[in-house]
């Protein structure tokens, strides 16, 4: 369900996104639905993990990186693109402003951490042009001091390969955790005036230690958004209506908005 929404938003809103590679880990009950997503987005490459996914994840990531062009970004299936964007402009800006990363999840209105329930104010920054700002990571806090992440941040591929090959990780959470602990905050990041993506948290992923838990209000709604409920909705022909989130106004990187569902065909 969420992977379909992520893929649909990439295909609809992004220009010059290049090669899309999706590393999949699915129990047998979910495998058929993953195949349906693969059919719907047949220009994307789906890479299915083996019987020991924690052992092959890094291998798959490094192999995927070797197929990338000069620039790359990670994504997780919680990510939804919310506005049109030519990614070649982001790559050009990285070089023009000598930045380490272009963070699509940040914007001038991001001032609160949903995960930690704390304020994370807009740091000191420079308006480079009418749409793009730059800042030094060391001036930020919380989400503003998190340059190494898997939420659609654009990097130079060779930088990422050099950094990740030295780290141990077995799934996206440990990748991000290890990478973050080694982040250089003395580098420059770029962001648009308004975020171009959201991170829509509507289910818990079992089997891993999640870095966050739903708030009490969201826990009450959990029965409507469990993995099995969402799987059944997808099998019944429904998808998340990504149009609800077009130019969505937010002040936090992660959101708990309830999605609307529409028929996919």
C-alpha positions in Angstrom: 0.0 0.0 0.0 2.6 2.6 1.1 5.2 1.4 -1.5 2.6 1.9 -4.2 2.0 5.4 -3.0 5.7 6.2 -2.9 6.3 4.8 -6.4 3.2 6.6 -7.8 4.3 9.9 -6.3 7.8 9.5 -7.8 6.4 8.7 -11.2 3.9 11.6 -11.1 5.9 14.5 -9.6 9.6 13.9 -10.2 11.5 14.7 -13.4 14.9 13.2 -14.3 14.8 10.7 -11.4 16.9 8.2 -13.3 17.1 4.6 -12.3 14.8 3.5 -9.5 15.8 0.3 -7.6 13.6 -1.1 -4.9 15.0 -3.5 -2.4 12.1 -5.6 -1.1 11.7 -7.7 2.0 8.3 -9.4 2.2 6.7 -12.3 4.0 4.9 -14.9 1.7 1.5 -13.3 2.5 2.8 -10.0 1.0 4.8 -11.3 -1.9 1.9 -11.4 -4.4 1.0 -7.8 -3.6 4.6 -6.8 -4.1 4.4 -8.4 -7.5 1.3 -6.3 -8.3 3.3 -3.2 -7.4 6.1 -4.3 -9.7 3.7 -4.8 -12.6 2.3 -1.3 -12.1 5.7 0.3 -12.1 7.5 -1.9 -14.6 10.2 0.7 -15.3 11.5 0.3 -11.7 13.8 -2.5 -10.8 12.6 -4.7 -7.9 15.3 -6.5 -5.9 13.9 -9.2 -3.7 16.0 -10.2 -0.6 16.7 -13.8 0.1 16.0 -16.1 3.0 18.5 -14.3 5.2 17.7 -10.7 4.5 19.7 -9.3 7.4 22.8 -10.8 5.7 22.2 -9.7 2.2 20.9 -6.1 2.7 24.2 -4.4 2.6 25.3 -6.4 -0.4 22.1 -5.4 -2.2 22.5 -1.7 -1.2 26.1 -1.5 -2.4 25.3 -3.3 -5.6 22.4 -0.9 -6.3 24.7 2.1 -5.6 27.2 0.8 -8.1 24.4 1.1 -10.8 23.6 4.7 -9.9 24.7 7.8 -11.8 26.6 10.7 -10.4 23.9 11.5 -7.9 21.5 9.4 -5.8 19.0 9.4 -3.0 17.5 6.8 -0.7 13.8 6.5 0.0 11.6 4.4 2.3 8.0 3.4 1.5 6.7 6.0 4.0 7.9 8.8 1.6 5.4 10.6 -0.6 6.5 13.3 -3.0 4.1 16.3 -2.7 5.1 18.6 -5.5 6.6 18.7 -9.0 10.4 18.8 -9.0 13.2 18.4 -11.6 15.9 16.5 -9.8 18.6 17.8 -12.2 18.1 21.2 -10.7 19.0 19.8 -7.3 22.1 18.2 -8.7 23.2 21.4 -10.3 22.6 23.3 -7.0 24.8 20.9 -5.1 27.7 21.9 -7.3 26.9 25.5 -7.6 26.6 26.0 -3.8 29.3 23.4 -2.9 26.9 21.5 -0.7 27.1 18.0 0.7 23.4 17.2 0.4 20.0 18.5 -0.8 17.3 17.6 1.8 13.9 17.4 0.2 12.1 16.9 3.5 13.2 20.2 4.9 11.7 23.7 4.4 11.4 27.0 6.2 8.3 25.8 7.9 9.9 22.8 9.6 10.1 23.7 13.2 8.9 20.6 15.2 10.1 17.0 15.6 7.1 14.7 15.5 9.2 11.8 16.7 10.6 13.5 19.8 7.8 16.0 20.4 10.3 18.8 20.6 10.8 22.1 18.8 13.5 22.1 16.1 13.7 25.7 15.0 14.8 26.9 11.5 18.6 27.3 11.8 20.7 30.2 10.6 20.6 30.0 6.8 21.3 31.8 3.5 18.7 32.4 0.8 20.7 31.4 -2.3 18.0 32.1 -4.8 14.2 32.5 -4.7 13.6 28.9 -4.0 16.7 27.4 -2.4 18.4 28.0 0.9 21.7 26.7 2.4 22.8 26.2 6.0 25.6 24.5 7.9 24.5 21.3 9.6 26.2 22.3 12.9 23.8 25.2 13.3 20.8 22.9 13.2 19.1 20.7 15.8 17.2 17.5 15.6 15.9 17.0 12.0 18.0 20.0 10.9 21.2 18.2 12.2 20.5 14.9 10.4 22.3 15.1 7.1 22.7 11.4 6.6 19.2 9.9 6.2 17.1 7.6 3.9 14.3 10.1 3.3 14.9 11.4 -0.3 18.0 13.4 0.4 20.2 13.9 -2.7 24.0 13.1 -2.5 26.9 12.5 -4.7 27.0 8.7 -5.3 30.7 8.3 -4.8 30.5 10.0 -1.4 27.8 7.6 -0.2 29.7 4.5 -1.5 32.8 5.6 0.3 31.0 6.2 3.6 28.7 3.1 3.6 31.3 0.5 2.6 33.0 1.2 6.0 29.8 0.7 8.0 27.9 -2.4 9.2 24.2 -2.4 8.7 21.5 -5.0 8.0 18.3 -3.0 7.3 17.3 0.6 6.6 17.2 1.6 10.3 20.7 0.3 11.1 22.0 1.9 7.9 20.6 5.3 8.8 21.7 4.9 12.4 25.3 3.9 11.6 25.5 6.6 8.9 24.2 9.3 11.2 26.7 8.5 13.9 29.4 9.2 11.4 27.9 12.4 9.9 30.1 15.4 9.4 28.1 18.4 10.7 30.7 20.9 9.4 29.3 20.5 5.9 26.6 22.5 4.0 23.1 21.4 3.2 20.5 22.7 0.8 16.7 22.8 1.1 13.7 24.4 -0.7 11.6 27.1 0.9 8.9 24.4 1.3 9.4 20.6 1.7 8.9 18.5 -1.4 8.2 15.2 0.4 6.5 13.9 3.5 7.1 10.9 5.6 3.6 9.4 6.2 3.7 7.0 9.2 0.7 4.8 9.2 2.0 1.4 10.2 4.5 -0.3 12.5 7.1 -2.6 11.0 7.5 -5.7 13.1 10.7 -7.6 13.6 12.9 -4.5 13.9 13.3 -2.2 16.9 11.5 1.0 15.7 13.1 4.3 16.6 9.7 5.7 17.4 6.2 4.7 18.6 2.8 6.1 17.7 1.3 8.7 20.0 -1.7 7.8 22.1 -4.2 9.2 19.7 -2.6 7.3 16.8 -2.6 4.1 18.8 -6.4 4.3 19.1 -6.5 4.3 15.3 -4.0 1.5 14.9 -6.6 -1.1 14.1 -7.4 0.7 10.9 -3.8 0.9 9.7 -2.1 -2.4 10.7 -0.1 -4.1 8.1 -2.8 -6.8 7.6 -5.6 -4.2 7.3 -3.6 -2.2 4.7 -2.7 -5.4 2.8 -6.4 -6.4 2.6 -7.3 -2.9 1.3 -4.7 -3.2 -1.4 -6.0 -6.7 -2.3 -9.5 -5.2 -2.5 -8.2 -2.8 -5.2 -7.6 0.4 -3.1 -4.6 2.7 -2.9 -3.6 5.7 -0.9 -4.9 8.9 -2.6 -1.7 10.9 -3.0 -3.5 13.9 -4.4 -4.6 14.7 -0.8 -1.0 15.5 0.0 -0.2 17.7 -3.0 1.5 20.8 -1.7 0.6 19.7 1.8 1.4 22.2 4.5 3.4 20.8 7.3 5.8 21.9 10.1 7.3 18.5 10.8 9.2 16.0 8.7 7.0 13.0 9.8 3.3 13.3 9.8 0.4 11.2 11.2 -2.4 12.4 8.9 -4.9 9.8 8.1 -4.8 8.9 4.4 -7.8 8.6 2.1 -8.2 5.5 -0.1 -9.4 5.4 -3.6 -9.8 2.6 -6.1 -6.6 1.9 -8.0 -8.4 0.9 -11.3 
